[in-house]
């Protein structure tokens, strides 16, 4: 299934554990299906930029801050 990604952060941004990274929205009605959260304190290294994405696609890659 395809869904729309609404990013809430930018590449290079520092994020804290539990910070909202993006909303995953239904492509037809815009309903928020899921929100992605940072699992650790990190820097956003990569962000999927296509507005539509498939299930199991890496939307973010984070570099953990030690």
mmCIF file of the N, C-alpha and C atoms, coordinates in Angstrom:
data_MODEL
# 
_entry.id   MODEL 
# 
loop_
_atom_site.group_PDB 
_atom_site.id 
_atom_site.type_symbol 
_atom_site.label_atom_id 
_atom_site.label_alt_id 
_atom_site.label_comp_id 
_atom_site.label_asym_id 
_atom_site.label_entity_id 
_atom_site.label_seq_id 
_atom_site.pdbx_PDB_ins_code 
_atom_site.Cartn_x 
_atom_site.Cartn_y 
_atom_site.Cartn_z 
_atom_site.occupancy 
_atom_site.B_iso_or_equiv 
_atom_site.pdbx_formal_charge 
_atom_site.auth_seq_id 
_atom_site.auth_comp_id 
_atom_site.auth_asym_id 
_atom_site.auth_atom_id 
_atom_site.pdbx_PDB_model_num 
ATOM 1   N N  . UNK A 1 1  ? 0.834  -1.181 0.000  1.00 0.00 ? 1  UNK A N  1 
ATOM 2   C CA . UNK A 1 1  ? 0.000  0.000  0.000  1.00 0.00 ? 1  UNK A CA 1 
ATOM 3   C C  . UNK A 1 1  ? 0.878  1.244  0.000  1.00 0.00 ? 1  UNK A C  1 
ATOM 4   N N  . UNK A 1 2  ? 0.505  2.231  -0.767 1.00 0.00 ? 2  UNK A N  1 
ATOM 5   C CA . UNK A 1 2  ? 1.207  3.498  -0.771 1.00 0.00 ? 2  UNK A CA 1 
ATOM 6   C C  . UNK A 1 2  ? 0.603  4.426  0.271  1.00 0.00 ? 2  UNK A C  1 
ATOM 7   N N  . UNK A 1 3  ? 1.437  5.300  0.815  1.00 0.00 ? 3  UNK A N  1 
ATOM 8   C CA . UNK A 1 3  ? 0.954  6.317  1.740  1.00 0.00 ? 3  UNK A CA 1 
ATOM 9   C C  . UNK A 1 3  ? 1.758  7.587  1.519  1.00 0.00 ? 3  UNK A C  1 
ATOM 10  N N  . UNK A 1 4  ? 1.266  8.692  2.048  1.00 0.00 ? 4  UNK A N  1 
ATOM 11  C CA . UNK A 1 4  ? 1.927  9.984  1.912  1.00 0.00 ? 4  UNK A CA 1 
ATOM 12  C C  . UNK A 1 4  ? 2.721  10.273 3.174  1.00 0.00 ? 4  UNK A C  1 
ATOM 13  N N  . UNK A 1 5  ? 3.914  10.845 2.986  1.00 0.00 ? 5  UNK A N  1 
ATOM 14  C CA . UNK A 1 5  ? 4.779  11.189 4.105  1.00 0.00 ? 5  UNK A CA 1 
ATOM 15  C C  . UNK A 1 5  ? 4.784  12.706 4.256  1.00 0.00 ? 5  UNK A C  1 
ATOM 16  N N  . UNK A 1 6  ? 4.434  13.186 5.451  1.00 0.00 ? 6  UNK A N  1 
ATOM 17  C CA . UNK A 1 6  ? 4.517  14.606 5.770  1.00 0.00 ? 6  UNK A CA 1 
ATOM 18  C C  . UNK A 1 6  ? 5.640  14.770 6.795  1.00 0.00 ? 6  UNK A C  1 
ATOM 19  N N  . UNK A 1 7  ? 6.857  15.153 6.330  1.00 0.00 ? 7  UNK A N  1 
ATOM 20  C CA . UNK A 1 7  ? 7.975  15.269 7.267  1.00 0.00 ? 7  UNK A CA 1 
ATOM 21  C C  . UNK A 1 7  ? 7.765  16.433 8.233  1.00 0.00 ? 7  UNK A C  1 
ATOM 22  N N  . UNK A 1 8  ? 8.218  16.240 9.453  1.00 0.00 ? 8  UNK A N  1 
ATOM 23  C CA . UNK A 1 8  ? 8.129  17.264 10.488 1.00 0.00 ? 8  UNK A CA 1 
ATOM 24  C C  . UNK A 1 8  ? 9.507  17.775 10.893 1.00 0.00 ? 8  UNK A C  1 
ATOM 25  N N  . UNK A 1 9  ? 10.571 17.178 10.339 1.00 0.00 ? 9  UNK A N  1 
ATOM 26  C CA . UNK A 1 9  ? 11.959 17.570 10.617 1.00 0.00 ? 9  UNK A CA 1 
ATOM 27  C C  . UNK A 1 9  ? 12.720 17.635 9.293  1.00 0.00 ? 9  UNK A C  1 
ATOM 28  N N  . UNK A 1 10 ? 13.974 18.099 9.339  1.00 0.00 ? 10 UNK A N  1 
ATOM 29  C CA . UNK A 1 10 ? 14.814 18.220 8.150  1.00 0.00 ? 10 UNK A CA 1 
ATOM 30  C C  . UNK A 1 10 ? 16.116 17.452 8.344  1.00 0.00 ? 10 UNK A C  1 
ATOM 31  N N  . UNK A 1 11 ? 16.759 17.089 7.230  1.00 0.00 ? 11 UNK A N  1 
ATOM 32  C CA . UNK A 1 11 ? 18.069 16.443 7.274  1.00 0.00 ? 11 UNK A CA 1 
ATOM 33  C C  . UNK A 1 11 ? 19.043 17.384 7.971  1.00 0.00 ? 11 UNK A C  1 
ATOM 34  N N  . UNK A 1 12 ? 19.856 16.820 8.856  1.00 0.00 ? 12 UNK A N  1 
ATOM 35  C CA . UNK A 1 12 ? 20.834 17.592 9.608  1.00 0.00 ? 12 UNK A CA 1 
ATOM 36  C C  . UNK A 1 12 ? 20.319 18.091 10.950 1.00 0.00 ? 12 UNK A C  1 
ATOM 37  N N  . UNK A 1 13 ? 19.039 17.958 11.181 1.00 0.00 ? 13 UNK A N  1 
ATOM 38  C CA . UNK A 1 13 ? 18.431 18.432 12.424 1.00 0.00 ? 13 UNK A CA 1 
ATOM 39  C C  . UNK A 1 13 ? 18.684 17.443 13.561 1.00 0.00 ? 13 UNK A C  1 
ATOM 40  N N  . UNK A 1 14 ? 18.976 17.981 14.748 1.00 0.00 ? 14 UNK A N  1 
ATOM 41  C CA . UNK A 1 14 ? 19.083 17.150 15.943 1.00 0.00 ? 14 UNK A CA 1 
ATOM 42  C C  . UNK A 1 14 ? 17.679 16.902 16.483 1.00 0.00 ? 14 UNK A C  1 
ATOM 43  N N  . UNK A 1 15 ? 17.399 15.667 16.856 1.00 0.00 ? 15 UNK A N  1 
ATOM 44  C CA . UNK A 1 15 ? 16.092 15.309 17.409 1.00 0.00 ? 15 UNK A CA 1 
ATOM 45  C C  . UNK A 1 15 ? 16.299 14.562 18.714 1.00 0.00 ? 15 UNK A C  1 
ATOM 46  N N  . UNK A 1 16 ? 15.394 14.770 19.632 1.00 0.00 ? 16 UNK A N  1 
ATOM 47  C CA . UNK A 1 16 ? 15.452 14.074 20.907 1.00 0.00 ? 16 UNK A CA 1 
ATOM 48  C C  . UNK A 1 16 ? 14.647 12.795 20.854 1.00 0.00 ? 16 UNK A C  1 
ATOM 49  N N  . UNK A 1 17 ? 14.957 11.895 21.766 1.00 0.00 ? 17 UNK A N  1 
ATOM 50  C CA . UNK A 1 17 ? 14.208 10.641 21.862 1.00 0.00 ? 17 UNK A CA 1 
ATOM 51  C C  . UNK A 1 17 ? 12.728 10.958 22.031 1.00 0.00 ? 17 UNK A C  1 
ATOM 52  N N  . UNK A 1 18 ? 11.895 10.326 21.211 1.00 0.00 ? 18 UNK A N  1 
ATOM 53  C CA . UNK A 1 18 ? 10.452 10.530 21.276 1.00 0.00 ? 18 UNK A CA 1 
ATOM 54  C C  . UNK A 1 18 ? 9.933  11.671 20.425 1.00 0.00 ? 18 UNK A C  1 
ATOM 55  N N  . UNK A 1 19 ? 10.824 12.412 19.772 1.00 0.00 ? 19 UNK A N  1 
ATOM 56  C CA . UNK A 1 19 ? 10.403 13.534 18.913 1.00 0.00 ? 19 UNK A CA 1 
ATOM 57  C C  . UNK A 1 19 ? 9.649  13.011 17.692 1.00 0.00 ? 19 UNK A C  1 
ATOM 58  N N  . UNK A 1 20 ? 8.620  13.721 17.264 1.00 0.00 ? 20 UNK A N  1 
ATOM 59  C CA . UNK A 1 20 ? 7.872  13.355 16.060 1.00 0.00 ? 20 UNK A CA 1 
ATOM 60  C C  . UNK A 1 20 ? 8.720  13.656 14.836 1.00 0.00 ? 20 UNK A C  1 
ATOM 61  N N  . UNK A 1 21 ? 8.874  12.670 13.949 1.00 0.00 ? 21 UNK A N  1 
ATOM 62  C CA . UNK A 1 21 ? 9.670  12.836 12.734 1.00 0.00 ? 21 UNK A CA 1 
ATOM 63  C C  . UNK A 1 21 ? 8.792  13.091 11.517 1.00 0.00 ? 21 UNK A C  1 
ATOM 64  N N  . UNK A 1 22 ? 7.679  12.388 11.416 1.00 0.00 ? 22 UNK A N  1 
ATOM 65  C CA . UNK A 1 22 ? 6.804  12.517 10.249 1.00 0.00 ? 22 UNK A CA 1 
ATOM 66  C C  . UNK A 1 22 ? 5.449  11.916 10.543 1.00 0.00 ? 22 UNK A C  1 
ATOM 67  N N  . UNK A 1 23 ? 4.466  12.393 9.809  1.00 0.00 ? 23 UNK A N  1 
ATOM 68  C CA . UNK A 1 23 ? 3.143  11.778 9.819  1.00 0.00 ? 23 UNK A CA 1 
ATOM 69  C C  . UNK A 1 23 ? 2.989  10.974 8.540  1.00 0.00 ? 23 UNK A C  1 
ATOM 70  N N  . UNK A 1 24 ? 2.443  9.784  8.651  1.00 0.00 ? 24 UNK A N  1 
ATOM 71  C CA . UNK A 1 24 ? 2.123  8.947  7.501  1.00 0.00 ? 24 UNK A CA 1 
ATOM 72  C C  . UNK A 1 24 ? 0.629  9.106  7.270  1.00 0.00 ? 24 UNK A C  1 
ATOM 73  N N  . UNK A 1 25 ? 0.268  9.617  6.094  1.00 0.00 ? 25 UNK A N  1 
ATOM 74  C CA . UNK A 1 25 ? -1.127 9.931  5.799  1.00 0.00 ? 25 UNK A CA 1 
ATOM 75  C C  . UNK A 1 25 ? -1.682 9.039  4.703  1.00 0.00 ? 25 UNK A C  1 
ATOM 76  N N  . UNK A 1 26 ? -2.968 8.761  4.797  1.00 0.00 ? 26 UNK A N  1 
ATOM 77  C CA . UNK A 1 26 ? -3.659 8.005  3.757  1.00 0.00 ? 26 UNK A CA 1 
ATOM 78  C C  . UNK A 1 26 ? -3.653 8.858  2.489  1.00 0.00 ? 26 UNK A C  1 
ATOM 79  N N  . UNK A 1 27 ? -3.309 8.285  1.320  1.00 0.00 ? 27 UNK A N  1 
ATOM 80  C CA . UNK A 1 27 ? -3.171 9.090  0.101  1.00 0.00 ? 27 UNK A CA 1 
ATOM 81  C C  . UNK A 1 27 ? -4.479 9.657  -0.448 1.00 0.00 ? 27 UNK A C  1 
ATOM 82  N N  . UNK A 1 28 ? -5.614 9.110  -0.047 1.00 0.00 ? 28 UNK A N  1 
ATOM 83  C CA . UNK A 1 28 ? -6.879 9.581  -0.608 1.00 0.00 ? 28 UNK A CA 1 
ATOM 84  C C  . UNK A 1 28 ? -7.610 10.573 0.282  1.00 0.00 ? 28 UNK A C  1 
ATOM 85  N N  . UNK A 1 29 ? -7.612 10.329 1.593  1.00 0.00 ? 29 UNK A N  1 
ATOM 86  C CA . UNK A 1 29 ? -8.378 11.232 2.457  1.00 0.00 ? 29 UNK A CA 1 
ATOM 87  C C  . UNK A 1 29 ? -7.517 12.073 3.393  1.00 0.00 ? 29 UNK A C  1 
ATOM 88  N N  . UNK A 1 30 ? -6.191 11.864 3.390  1.00 0.00 ? 30 UNK A N  1 
ATOM 89  C CA . UNK A 1 30 ? -5.300 12.670 4.208  1.00 0.00 ? 30 UNK A CA 1 
ATOM 90  C C  . UNK A 1 30 ? -5.328 12.347 5.689  1.00 0.00 ? 30 UNK A C  1 
ATOM 91  N N  . UNK A 1 31 ? -6.065 11.308 6.083  1.00 0.00 ? 31 UNK A N  1 
ATOM 92  C CA . UNK A 1 31 ? -6.125 10.924 7.493  1.00 0.00 ? 31 UNK A CA 1 
ATOM 93  C C  . UNK A 1 31 ? -4.749 10.433 7.944  1.00 0.00 ? 31 UNK A C  1 
ATOM 94  N N  . UNK A 1 32 ? -4.322 10.884 9.129  1.00 0.00 ? 32 UNK A N  1 
ATOM 95  C CA . UNK A 1 32 ? -3.040 10.431 9.675  1.00 0.00 ? 32 UNK A CA 1 
ATOM 96  C C  . UNK A 1 32 ? -3.196 8.979  10.111 1.00 0.00 ? 32 UNK A C  1 
ATOM 97  N N  . UNK A 1 33 ? -2.401 8.116  9.486  1.00 0.00 ? 33 UNK A N  1 
ATOM 98  C CA . UNK A 1 33 ? -2.444 6.690  9.787  1.00 0.00 ? 33 UNK A CA 1 
ATOM 99  C C  . UNK A 1 33 ? -1.454 6.328  10.891 1.00 0.00 ? 33 UNK A C  1 
ATOM 100 N N  . UNK A 1 34 ? -0.346 7.061  10.937 1.00 0.00 ? 34 UNK A N  1 
ATOM 101 C CA . UNK A 1 34 ? 0.707  6.751  11.897 1.00 0.00 ? 34 UNK A CA 1 
ATOM 102 C C  . UNK A 1 34 ? 1.622  7.958  12.011 1.00 0.00 ? 34 UNK A C  1 
ATOM 103 N N  . UNK A 1 35 ? 2.257  8.114  13.155 1.00 0.00 ? 35 UNK A N  1 
ATOM 104 C CA . UNK A 1 35 ? 3.298  9.119  13.344 1.00 0.00 ? 35 UNK A CA 1 
ATOM 105 C C  . UNK A 1 35 ? 4.586  8.377  13.663 1.00 0.00 ? 35 UNK A C  1 
ATOM 106 N N  . UNK A 1 36 ? 5.681  8.784  13.015 1.00 0.00 ? 36 UNK A N  1 
ATOM 107 C CA . UNK A 1 36 ? 6.989  8.179  13.269 1.00 0.00 ? 36 UNK A CA 1 
ATOM 108 C C  . UNK A 1 36 ? 7.706  9.003  14.335 1.00 0.00 ? 36 UNK A C  1 
ATOM 109 N N  . UNK A 1 37 ? 8.309  8.318  15.303 1.00 0.00 ? 37 UNK A N  1 
ATOM 110 C CA . UNK A 1 37 ? 9.006  8.969  16.408 1.00 0.00 ? 37 UNK A CA 1 
ATOM 111 C C  . UNK A 1 37 ? 10.466 8.529  16.437 1.00 0.00 ? 37 UNK A C  1 
ATOM 112 N N  . UNK A 1 38 ? 11.334 9.420  16.920 1.00 0.00 ? 38 UNK A N  1 
ATOM 113 C CA . UNK A 1 38 ? 12.755 9.093  17.072 1.00 0.00 ? 38 UNK A CA 1 
ATOM 114 C C  . UNK A 1 38 ? 12.920 8.127  18.238 1.00 0.00 ? 38 UNK A C  1 
ATOM 115 N N  . UNK A 1 39 ? 13.587 6.989  18.015 1.00 0.00 ? 39 UNK A N  1 
ATOM 116 C CA . UNK A 1 39 ? 13.762 6.019  19.101 1.00 0.00 ? 39 UNK A CA 1 
ATOM 117 C C  . UNK A 1 39 ? 14.861 6.417  20.091 1.00 0.00 ? 39 UNK A C  1 
ATOM 118 N N  . UNK A 1 40 ? 15.757 7.314  19.665 1.00 0.00 ? 40 UNK A N  1 
ATOM 119 C CA . UNK A 1 40 ? 16.896 7.744  20.496 1.00 0.00 ? 40 UNK A CA 1 
ATOM 120 C C  . UNK A 1 40 ? 17.215 9.206  20.172 1.00 0.00 ? 40 UNK A C  1 
ATOM 121 N N  . UNK A 1 41 ? 18.073 9.833  20.971 1.00 0.00 ? 41 UNK A N  1 
ATOM 122 C CA . UNK A 1 41 ? 18.608 11.152 20.633 1.00 0.00 ? 41 UNK A CA 1 
ATOM 123 C C  . UNK A 1 41 ? 19.512 10.964 19.416 1.00 0.00 ? 41 UNK A C  1 
ATOM 124 N N  . UNK A 1 42 ? 19.281 11.740 18.353 1.00 0.00 ? 42 UNK A N  1 
ATOM 125 C CA . UNK A 1 42 ? 20.007 11.489 17.107 1.00 0.00 ? 42 UNK A CA 1 
ATOM 126 C C  . UNK A 1 42 ? 20.029 12.720 16.215 1.00 0.00 ? 42 UNK A C  1 
ATOM 127 N N  . UNK A 1 43 ? 20.784 12.598 15.121 1.00 0.00 ? 43 UNK A N  1 
ATOM 128 C CA . UNK A 1 43 ? 20.791 13.584 14.051 1.00 0.00 ? 43 UNK A CA 1 
ATOM 129 C C  . UNK A 1 43 ? 20.159 12.916 12.837 1.00 0.00 ? 43 UNK A C  1 
ATOM 130 N N  . UNK A 1 44 ? 19.281 13.643 12.141 1.00 0.00 ? 44 UNK A N  1 
ATOM 131 C CA . UNK A 1 44 ? 18.636 13.104 10.942 1.00 0.00 ? 44 UNK A CA 1 
ATOM 132 C C  . UNK A 1 44 ? 19.684 13.086 9.826  1.00 0.00 ? 44 UNK A C  1 
ATOM 133 N N  . UNK A 1 45 ? 20.024 11.889 9.352  1.00 0.00 ? 45 UNK A N  1 
ATOM 134 C CA . UNK A 1 45 ? 21.059 11.706 8.338  1.00 0.00 ? 45 UNK A CA 1 
ATOM 135 C C  . UNK A 1 45 ? 20.462 11.581 6.934  1.00 0.00 ? 45 UNK A C  1 
ATOM 136 N N  . UNK A 1 46 ? 19.293 10.961 6.829  1.00 0.00 ? 46 UNK A N  1 
ATOM 137 C CA . UNK A 1 46 ? 18.640 10.703 5.539  1.00 0.00 ? 46 UNK A CA 1 
ATOM 138 C C  . UNK A 1 46 ? 17.144 10.818 5.740  1.00 0.00 ? 46 UNK A C  1 
ATOM 139 N N  . UNK A 1 47 ? 16.466 11.359 4.716  1.00 0.00 ? 47 UNK A N  1 
ATOM 140 C CA . UNK A 1 47 ? 15.007 11.434 4.750  1.00 0.00 ? 47 UNK A CA 1 
ATOM 141 C C  . UNK A 1 47 ? 14.479 11.101 3.360  1.00 0.00 ? 47 UNK A C  1 
ATOM 142 N N  . UNK A 1 48 ? 13.540 10.185 3.303  1.00 0.00 ? 48 UNK A N  1 
ATOM 143 C CA . UNK A 1 48 ? 12.863 9.826  2.045  1.00 0.00 ? 48 UNK A CA 1 
ATOM 144 C C  . UNK A 1 48 ? 12.087 11.058 1.581  1.00 0.00 ? 48 UNK A C  1 
ATOM 145 N N  . UNK A 1 49 ? 12.307 11.515 0.350  1.00 0.00 ? 49 UNK A N  1 
ATOM 146 C CA . UNK A 1 49 ? 11.713 12.780 -0.086 1.00 0.00 ? 49 UNK A CA 1 
ATOM 147 C C  . UNK A 1 49 ? 10.537 12.642 -1.038 1.00 0.00 ? 49 UNK A C  1 
ATOM 148 N N  . UNK A 1 50 ? 10.278 11.448 -1.537 1.00 0.00 ? 50 UNK A N  1 
ATOM 149 C CA . UNK A 1 50 ? 9.110  11.276 -2.407 1.00 0.00 ? 50 UNK A CA 1 
ATOM 150 C C  . UNK A 1 50 ? 7.843  11.418 -1.574 1.00 0.00 ? 50 UNK A C  1 
ATOM 151 N N  . UNK A 1 51 ? 6.839  12.123 -2.077 1.00 0.00 ? 51 UNK A N  1 
ATOM 152 C CA . UNK A 1 51 ? 5.622  12.301 -1.280 1.00 0.00 ? 51 UNK A CA 1 
ATOM 153 C C  . UNK A 1 51 ? 4.863  10.995 -1.040 1.00 0.00 ? 51 UNK A C  1 
ATOM 154 N N  . UNK A 1 52 ? 4.968  10.033 -1.971 1.00 0.00 ? 52 UNK A N  1 
ATOM 155 C CA . UNK A 1 52 ? 4.341  8.720  -1.778 1.00 0.00 ? 52 UNK A CA 1 
ATOM 156 C C  . UNK A 1 52 ? 5.419  7.700  -1.473 1.00 0.00 ? 52 UNK A C  1 
ATOM 157 N N  . UNK A 1 53 ? 5.109  6.789  -0.583 1.00 0.00 ? 53 UNK A N  1 
ATOM 158 C CA . UNK A 1 53 ? 6.064  5.741  -0.226 1.00 0.00 ? 53 UNK A CA 1 
ATOM 159 C C  . UNK A 1 53 ? 5.324  4.428  -0.015 1.00 0.00 ? 53 UNK A C  1 
ATOM 160 N N  . UNK A 1 54 ? 6.019  3.325  -0.226 1.00 0.00 ? 54 UNK A N  1 
ATOM 161 C CA . UNK A 1 54 ? 5.454  1.998  -0.009 1.00 0.00 ? 54 UNK A CA 1 
ATOM 162 C C  . UNK A 1 54 ? 5.711  1.543  1.419  1.00 0.00 ? 54 UNK A C  1 
ATOM 163 N N  . UNK A 1 55 ? 4.920  0.595  1.881  1.00 0.00 ? 55 UNK A N  1 
ATOM 164 C CA . UNK A 1 55 ? 5.143  -0.011 3.190  1.00 0.00 ? 55 UNK A CA 1 
ATOM 165 C C  . UNK A 1 55 ? 6.547  -0.603 3.238  1.00 0.00 ? 55 UNK A C  1 
ATOM 166 N N  . UNK A 1 56 ? 7.158  -0.570 4.392  1.00 0.00 ? 56 UNK A N  1 
ATOM 167 C CA . UNK A 1 56 ? 8.501  -1.118 4.647  1.00 0.00 ? 56 UNK A CA 1 
ATOM 168 C C  . UNK A 1 56 ? 9.617  -0.341 3.959  1.00 0.00 ? 56 UNK A C  1 
ATOM 169 N N  . UNK A 1 57 ? 9.359  0.903  3.539  1.00 0.00 ? 57 UNK A N  1 
ATOM 170 C CA . UNK A 1 57 ? 10.391 1.764  2.975  1.00 0.00 ? 57 UNK A CA 1 
ATOM 171 C C  . UNK A 1 57 ? 11.053 2.540  4.107  1.00 0.00 ? 57 UNK A C  1 
ATOM 172 N N  . UNK A 1 58 ? 12.383 2.657  4.066  1.00 0.00 ? 58 UNK A N  1 
ATOM 173 C CA . UNK A 1 58 ? 13.090 3.465  5.066  1.00 0.00 ? 58 UNK A CA 1 
ATOM 174 C C  . UNK A 1 58 ? 12.763 4.928  4.801  1.00 0.00 ? 58 UNK A C  1 
ATOM 175 N N  . UNK A 1 59 ? 12.066 5.563  5.722  1.00 0.00 ? 59 UNK A N  1 
ATOM 176 C CA . UNK A 1 59 ? 11.688 6.969  5.575  1.00 0.00 ? 59 UNK A CA 1 
ATOM 177 C C  . UNK A 1 59 ? 12.771 7.855  6.166  1.00 0.00 ? 59 UNK A C  1 
ATOM 178 N N  . UNK A 1 60 ? 13.387 7.433  7.247  1.00 0.00 ? 60 UNK A N  1 
ATOM 179 C CA . UNK A 1 60 ? 14.465 8.178  7.906  1.00 0.00 ? 60 UNK A CA 1 
ATOM 180 C C  . UNK A 1 60 ? 15.603 7.246  8.253  1.00 0.00 ? 60 UNK A C  1 
ATOM 181 N N  . UNK A 1 61 ? 16.800 7.794  8.241  1.00 0.00 ? 61 UNK A N  1 
ATOM 182 C CA . UNK A 1 61 ? 17.961 7.138  8.829  1.00 0.00 ? 61 UNK A CA 1 
ATOM 183 C C  . UNK A 1 61 ? 18.537 8.152  9.821  1.00 0.00 ? 61 UNK A C  1 
ATOM 184 N N  . UNK A 1 62 ? 18.757 7.679  11.026 1.00 0.00 ? 62 UNK A N  1 
ATOM 185 C CA . UNK A 1 62 ? 19.237 8.538  12.100 1.00 0.00 ? 62 UNK A CA 1 
ATOM 186 C C  . UNK A 1 62 ? 20.608 8.077  12.544 1.00 0.00 ? 62 UNK A C  1 
ATOM 187 N N  . UNK A 1 63 ? 21.448 9.038  12.978 1.00 0.00 ? 63 UNK A N  1 
ATOM 188 C CA . UNK A 1 63 ? 22.737 8.729  13.566 1.00 0.00 ? 63 UNK A CA 1 
ATOM 189 C C  . UNK A 1 63 ? 22.615 9.036  15.049 1.00 0.00 ? 63 UNK A C  1 
ATOM 190 N N  . UNK A 1 64 ? 22.735 7.997  15.866 1.00 0.00 ? 64 UNK A N  1 
ATOM 191 C CA . UNK A 1 64 ? 22.559 8.149  17.304 1.00 0.00 ? 64 UNK A CA 1 
ATOM 192 C C  . UNK A 1 64 ? 23.645 9.028  17.898 1.00 0.00 ? 64 UNK A C  1 
ATOM 193 N N  . UNK A 1 65 ? 23.238 9.919  18.779 1.00 0.00 ? 65 UNK A N  1 
ATOM 194 C CA . UNK A 1 65 ? 24.182 10.783 19.487 1.00 0.00 ? 65 UNK A CA 1 
ATOM 195 C C  . UNK A 1 65 ? 24.582 10.091 20.780 1.00 0.00 ? 65 UNK A C  1 
ATOM 196 N N  . UNK A 1 66 ? 25.857 10.020 21.027 1.00 0.00 ? 66 UNK A N  1 
ATOM 197 C CA . UNK A 1 66 ? 26.368 9.356  22.249 1.00 0.00 ? 66 UNK A CA 1 
ATOM 198 C C  . UNK A 1 66 ? 26.809 10.391 23.245 1.00 0.00 ? 66 UNK A C  1 
# 
